Amino acid sequence: MTTTFARPSRRSVLKGAAAAAAATAVPTGWAIAQARPLKLGLMLPYSGTFAKLGENITFAVEMLIAEKGGKLGGRDVQIIKVDDESKPENGPQNADRLVKRDEVDVLIGTVHSGVQMGIHKVVKESGTLTIIPNAGNNAVTRELCAKNVFRTSFTNWQPAHGMGLELGKRGIKKAAWVTWDYAAGNESAEGFKQGLEKHGGQLIEVLKLPFPQTNFQPLLAQIPGLGVEAVGAFFAGGGAVQFVKEYAAAGIKVPLCGSGFLTEGTLQAQGAAAEGIETALHYADGLTNARDAGFRKAFKDRAGRDADVYAVQGYDAAQLLAVGLEAVKGKIEDEAGLYKAMRSAKIDSPRGPISISDSQNVVQNIYLRKVVGNENKMTGIAAEQLADPGSGCKIA
Ligand code: PHB
């Protein structure tokens, strides 16, 4: 699907071009480039188990741009969307389509860690400015980091690490992790393990199934025999809805916790099965900052449904882009100025204050939450202004 957003009227393009021509006898390449809208590629899942995640990111990106009068850094914005279907095998080809065929100036994408690897391969080579609005794969802001790649979401390590720290502090000695067998699942298991170990706990088992399968029964059947005091999980979207329901239906007595995606944007569908589940995430219900209240209302008015962490991450991807483009007055070719502004950005996010680390991942609070009715109620902070270790990244 390809749609355009806020395409400028022909008159305003002509007016812009005329003004540029008047300013310099011969229009420069920059004057011509500025007269055209900035092309923003959105590569996200609009179908499959993560479809709602991609939609919420899109609503929020469009909302921020609309709040800025349809312009970023003084330039109109044309959005070109591609449904990546969360299929890693099509990642490089879809990214190529946006970068080479559509010649986007900026790419915002994506949700799935495996698909992100495909985007990364393409944009590392092309140098296209890329902002990751969800996918958490550690590598792209660790050993594979690149100066043109920023992330406004999290690393897979971050929320799970917060959960592990919290359980460790409570004296949990043995825990297990259940997940899909791909980067997001495996890296969140590692973050959880490291958090637990800091306080003397142990991760004794990781149970996995291939993404996006939902045949959970063989895994659930193993849990009572493990002798663990807690089970953590990484699932998201439609898969998370089903996992939480089946966990409750299996009558397992071991408490379920996890990275907050497990209960994020899913509570209505999970119903009573989710009640009481504790998770850790960089967003929660019941935050008290003014930005969050305004954001939630505006999002609901626009999207017709409640905001969630995915909406926040999309909004902040657009906020970070706006900071960069405002600093260079829309001149995206001014890479040094653009990246400098983005690297030093201090963003007032609905999640609270965030900043950008040296490896260009987001530094943020990891909140502790507990499901009460239809809310992931904030009950504390599992890790304050937590930065990913960013190991192996050097950006000059
Ligand atoms: C990922 O693949 O990195 C991923 C997907 C969905 C989430 C979180 C992480 O909710």
Residues whose N, C-alpha, C, O or C-beta is under 5 A from the ligand:
A	BS01	PHB	V111 H112 S113 N134 A135 G136 N137 A184 A236 F261
